[in-house]
Amino acid sequence: MTTTERHHVYVLECADGTLYTGYTTDVERRVREHDDGDGAKYTRPRTPVELVYTETFRSRSAAMRREYEIKALSRREKERLVGD
């Protein structure tokens, strides 16, 4: 899989203890954007963030489906997923 074929779903733990799930093609860049206040509106007041989980997919559509699935999980289910 080349870099251009990688699509990632990630979970961040925010400074307030909440979990945020997102999609990106570059995890390191996206985490930096969140920490710099240039990420999602949700994470801006909740920095710093910590990357706690990632999954990699070959297609954008597969990654987006998984992002939706993770977002639908309960807090407890997300904690089990990320290993808390």
Steps between C-alpha positions, in 0.01 A plus 500: 500500500652835402456814707236632260294184548481526878195629675489512876240517772638630827386560855636783712472545872445869568633690800156482664497119470251482213566289192491639146489282186607621157622407153821605325761396246784625724463424870806693624401816312141476618595458866728807467212695350276406791768602752562828317129587517453446126315169535134434556288757679442241775869461585604868487415580864608151614873500420742345541382179342659157508475241225370181663388285204528464122377265229621504139295427188564474126199710404352824620152349503606213729667743738198729503268205575722399792514859629119502504494166683742620767313827549182297563664303784430583863775652711559162666526324163748762376710456813511124438600564138791730590608281788421725797 
